[in-house]
């Protein structure tokens, strides 16, 4: 009898489908002659088409934080695509190299938009994605990227910019179609009052649907758990803030829930 039960148990185990899980797939694509290496992240528990979110990294490049954000979106029912803004998935572990990488791209607004749109295109054609429902989320430098993409008329339902580097924001002509959420550290020394005022004025002129949230006590990079250590190591005014991280992500969850689902 024991052998019979063991056989039945084994048969059931073999016939059951493999358990669903968050999948991460490397994707190689191109911006002209530059090879880009992104990552698509989704939950394979569902076979239905779902909204997509382009995730744009900080000046460090694609890091553990960037991938964690993509996994968080996948767990919420989206397919996320981690965009490679530097090419060949280059990254840096110090401010000098990070600044060099950032300046190599952000100094060329046309290249920024091209690379963002190339990532969006890769996300849109993934079999899990409903290409009519795509948004973007960016962090620090990536926040400026997604704001600039929305301003330039990228085909997006909405963008969320976490602690964006507003010095990298670029204006454009025409209205903004995407809804815009900006999640800013009120004590972020990188974003000057005049830059914030200019952003709000420009988006108002573009008739954007903008929600700008200031978080008192938060500085730059408040969603990145590694920011405090990096700030101490390199004497940078950046730091993780667990409570503001929680609040801002709850805000973004509600935002994407309203514009994409």
Steps between C-alpha positions, in 0.01 A plus 500: 500500500784734586655441156168570329463832685857595417434423134185710495681790670783483246256489208317806627827687547612418148167600347475832687622812320823659615437769759478851361771749585640840410704458185798714398611479137804675356419695181760625254389783271656796320510875479662542160831318529497499880409168660259540791442235767173525688295263713132412468333392826154346536293251698430190292206401720274684255489446127282806443629819339587762760622862517871570473733737685839616373739531798787748455805481723698753703836637390667186640350295215296182543543397864343271757262785585385539139431130465319493835270776378425300186419192709270707718304610195486141374358389834227764456392348171704701248773398261800721570788575267827622650635739238873525430580867447878457473544206267646157577338533848792715619491597866716687748584463868637851557380855420778581252420206272125543552525866402698411188238245396211734575651793313574282197126457453316782677693764307323378186120533539437331166699195610315488833164491323624249243623262767188535708280430197713200406435352846131580476484323165659188649248499782204556267576194290543260791225235476378573855438870433195694388682759287214748542573532873860601570646731764845582631671536836836669547741559789736798538646534149231259383237733643625776270497252211136398544388861555683611186354208304148596607570864411625395155177312430607139558207258474436451873193495721688634799844553652617495862825680580658406833745762637568618142814695412318805365817647356470234231140582408449617141211705368334441164215631287139391513274362772583218740267204455632283784390562857796601715586418861809658658615367839759741634707522816418840647855522642672384179781754443538396136155631402505876538175693562537672164530162323185373669316820409620477139385136473155582635469802273607305193263210567215741571565668164495154340161432663642199685304316766766543772513394863812620681561355847765640737616279787638700796826365638581299187809564290617361169476125427256434786372174344842336468599290805867537402488880484593572863819296481589655163436844640734442792766336283512780243376793711187543290168643627308180429329265745239227520180590684292191580179685585513728196591200285182331622284810454630585153460145375144489632438824308647350183303177544174697512613715208582212266190317614292794378677566169587148386242255635 
